[in-house]
Amino acid sequence: MSDKIQELLGKDADSLLGHSCRTITKEQLHLPGPDFVDRIFGPSDRTPRVLANLQRIFDTGRLGGTGYVSILPVDQGIEHTASSSFAPNPDYFDSENIVKLAIEGGCNAVASTFGVLASVARKYAHKIPFVVKINHNELLTYPNKYDQIMFGTVQQAYDMGAAAIGATIYFGSPESNRQIIEVSEAFAEAHELGMGTILWCYLRNPAFKTDKADYHTAADVTSQANHLGATIQSDIVKQKLPDCNGGFNEIKFAKTHKLVYDKLTTDHPIDLCRYQVANQYMGRIGLINSGGASSGSTDLAEAVTTAVINKRAGGLGLISGRKAFQRPLKDGVEILNAIQDVYLDESITIA
């Protein structure tokens, strides 16, 4: 194993690299591999054109042919305002530099807005798979509200040569029912046109945050969001890495079972992440975890740690943006490559 990976894991190296999962076993999972599209999506109702676009994503970049994915997402210009996203590195106000970073960083795909990808589609759509993010939470309304609204059509994404579309649902929010309907219809149309689908399965409800913990990232609640994402035929689900558990019990809503906490999960981060994978049809729908916000000097260690947890849990890869684009190109590429090195390292195995 790379000494650099062990060094970046620091005091958590032994716990993360030596952990053996005794909750849901690796034999129960449908694991990533070079034949993932054939093995998992081949028997499904996905059309040959969807399979071709998914295979194109899996075959691109430094992780091409491994069954793992590294995606650069840069839709933060809307979700977090362009100022807060790009002021740390103004180069990325220029949409072309976003795509260049994904290519230079060896990513499988670049996920961004209609505006970003359309502005350079003729130059780059055939060079790296595009994932067009079709809805966003605009934060210019005052006071702020938290809703996902459509910014364009599936047809537009198809016309610019996208390999897949992406969308967000804020599960738990008052608007979630409408979002589920809108995104389900969009995903059905995308599959009809031959594109893949990626769902950002995020939670939004002030009641999910209590004095005890912020259960927006609880393993049990996020896993149910992932299950709903798989239900509406996401091909890949994006979710935040779980850092707590027991949200259903603490908030006292919905339904759960004591075996979730007694047998199917522990407090170990790999076991918590594995429960997310399990809720996606035991890995038939791949889990990619988000890289999270940029923390500065600790970004590289945080990204590698998240990648190790995701890989050892049975996940499909990482989707990391701000840690990469809020710094000079060379440093951003270094972070993306460090993430990919985890998935390329055969000594880091499924727990």
N, C-alpha and C positions, 0 to 999 in steps of 0.2 A: 504494500500500500504506500501511496505517496506520503512522505514525511510531512509535506506541506498540509495535507488534509488533516492528519493527526494533530499537527501543531495548531491549526485553526479551530479544531474541536476543543482544544484545551482540556480543562478538567473534566469535560463531559465525554471525552474520547472513549474511555473504557465502557461507560454506561451505554453509549450509543452504538459502538461497534461490536460490543460483546453481548448485546441483549438477545435473548431467545424468546420469541413470542409464544406464550402458552395460553393465549385466549382463543383467537381464531388462527388456526395453523396455516402455514404457507401452502400446504397441500389442498386446502379448501379454496384457494384463490385462482383466478385466471390471471396469470402474471404477464407482464410485458415481455416481448421478445421479437426477433426479426420477422416472425410470421403473424404478428398481432392482428393485422387487418384481415388476412386470410382466415385465421383461426377464430377470431371473435366476430368480425362483421360479415365475413363470407356467408355464414348460415342465416344471417338476419335479412330483413326486408330492404336493406340499403341497395340502391341500384348500382350497376357497374360504374356509372359516372361518379357516384359518391365514393365508392371504393377506390377509384382512381385518384380522386382528390385527397382522400385520407392517406393513401399510400404515398402520394407526392409529399405530403407534410412529413410523414415518417421517414422518407428517404432523403430529406434535405438537411444540410448543415453537418456539423461535427458529429451529431448523434445519429445521422442517417444510417439506417439498416440495423439499429440496435433495438428498436421498439420503444425507445424513450424519446421525449420531446423537451426542447428548451425553446420557449416562445418569448419574444420581446413585446410587451404590451405598453402602448403609449396613447391612452385615451384620457390621460389625466388633465389635459388642457381644458377639458370641459368639467370633469368630475371635481377637480381640485383648483380650477382656474388656471389659465395659461401662466399667469404671473407667479403663482406659488410653485408651479411645476417646472417652469423653464428659466426663471430668474437665476437659479444657481448655475446654469450653463446655457446662456442665451443662444448658442448654436442650434439648439433644438426648437427654437421658434421656427426654423426652416424645416419644413416637412421632409425634405429629401434626406436630411441628416438622420432622421429617425430610421428610415429604411436602410441607409448606409450602415448604421450601428448594428442592425439585425444581421446584415450580410457579413460585415467584418467580424461580428461576434460569433459567427457560426451557428446561428439559430435555425430552427426548423421552420419558423414562420414569424411574421410580424403582424401584430394585432393593433389596429388603430382606427381612427375615425373615417367617415366618408370623405371629409375634406382632405385629410393627410394623404390617404392612399389614392384618391382620385387625382390629386395634383401631380402625381408621378407614375400613374398606372402604366402608361405606354412605355415608360423606361424600365420599370422594375417588375411588373406583374408576372412576367415570364422567368424572372431570375430568382424570386423567393416567393413562397406561398403567402398570399394576402388573407388575413382574417379581418373582415370588416365588422367593426362594432356598430350595431344598428340602433341601439338605444343608450341613453345616458341620463344622469341626474344633473340637470342644469342648476347651478347654484347662484344665479343672478337674481332670482325672485327674492324679494325681501318682505317679511322675514323668510329665511330659508325653509324650503320644504324638501322632503325626501321622497322623490318619485322618479321612476324610470319612464321616459317618453321616447317615442320613435323619432329618429333624426333622418330617416330615409327609408327606402324600400329594398326588399330582397332583390328585386330585379336590377336595381342600380348596382348592388354588390356583384351580381352575376355579370353584368355588362362590363364592369371594370376588370373582370378576370379573377375574381376572388376564388380561393380554394375552399373557404369556409366563411361562415358568419359567426359573430359572437353577440351575446346579449346578456343582460343582467336582470335578475328578478330579486326584489327585496322581499324575501319570504318573511312573513310576520307583520308586514306593514299594512296599513288600511287599504292601500292600492294594490296589494299583491294579487287579488283575484283577477283584476283587469290585466295586470302584467302577465300572469300565467296564460291567460287566453291569447293575448297579443303575441307573446313569444312562441307559444305552441303553434299558432297559425304560421308564424314566420319560419319556424323550423321545418314545418311540413312543406312549405313552399321551397325552402332551400334544398331539401332532399329531393323534391320533384325536379329541381333545376340541376341537381348533381353536386351540390356543395355540402360540405360537412358542417357540423353545428357544435359550438362550444358555449356552455352556460356558466356565467359567474353566479354561483348560488349563494348570495349573501343574505344576511339577516339584518332587519332594521325594525326595532321596536324599543322605545325607551324603557318598557317594563322588563326587557331582557337584561338590563343592567341594574344590579342591586348593590346594597352596601357590602355584600359578601364577595361578589365577583361580577365580571362582565361576561354574560353568557352568550353574547353574540359569537363567541369563539369556543363554545362548549362542544365537546365531542358528540354528545347525544343530540343536541338541537341542530348543529350543522350537518350531522349525518342524515337527519330526516330531510333537511333541505336538499342534500345531495340525492337522496332517494327520489324526491319529487323531480329533480332535474333529470335523472335517468328515466323517469316515467314519461316525460314529454319528449323523449328521444334525443337528448343531448348525446353526441358522440364522445365528448370529453366534458368533464365537469371541473370548474375551477373553484377552489374553496380555500379559505384561510386555514392555516395550520391550527389545530385545536390546542388550547393551552389550559383547559379546565374541563370539568364534566359535571353532570348532575343538574343541568339547567331545567329540565322538565320537573324535577322534584322541588327545586328551590323556588321556581316561579309559580309552580302549582298550576300547570295547564297542560292540555293535550293528554296523551297516554304514553306510558313507558312500562318497563318491566324490571323487576329487581335483578334479574339475571344479566341485564346490560351492565350493571355496576359490580355484581358479584363474580361474574364469570367471563363476560365478553370484553371487558375493559379493565385496565389498571391505571395507575397514575403515570405510568411510563409514557413519554411522548410518542414512541413508536406504536404502542398498543392503542393509544387514542386515535392516531392517524389511521391505523389499520381498521378501526371501526368505521371510519369514513369510507375506506375502500370497500368494506363488506356491504355497506348500504348502497353501493353502486353495482348491484348484482355480482358481488364477490369479485369485482374488478373487470367485469365485462365492459362497463363504461369506465374509462380511465380517469383517474384522479390526478389533477395537477394542482399543486399548492402555490399560493402567491408568495412572492418574495418579501412583501411588506414595504413600509416606508423606509426612506434613507435615514440612517442613524449617524452617518459620518464615518468615523474611523473603524467602527465595528461591523460595517456592512459586509465585508468579505467573509468574516467568520460567521455572521448570521446567515448569509446565503448558503454557505457550505453546510452548516448545521441543518438548515431546513431541507436541503437536498438529500442529506444522509437519512434523515427521518422519513422523508417521502419514499425514497428508494427502498429502504429496509422494511417499510410498512407494506410495500406492494404497489406504490403509486407509479404514475406514468411519467412524471417529470415536474418541472418547475416553470412558472411564468413570472418573470421578474423584470420590473421596469425601472422604477425610480432609483433603485440602488445602482443601476447601470447608466441611465441617461442624465442624472444630475451631477455628472463629473466629466472630465475630459474623455475623448473617444478611447484613448489607450487604456485608461483606467476602467472604463465601462466594459471594454472587451475583456479585460482581465477578470472582472467579476463574472461575466457570462461564461467564459472559458473555465473558470474555477468550478462553477455549478456543473457544467458539462463533464468535467473531469471526474466528478463523483459517479456519474452514470457510466462513464467509460471504464472505471476501475472495477475489474472483475472480482477483486478481493472484497469489495463491499457488496455483500449478498443480502438476499431476502431473509429477514429475521424469522 
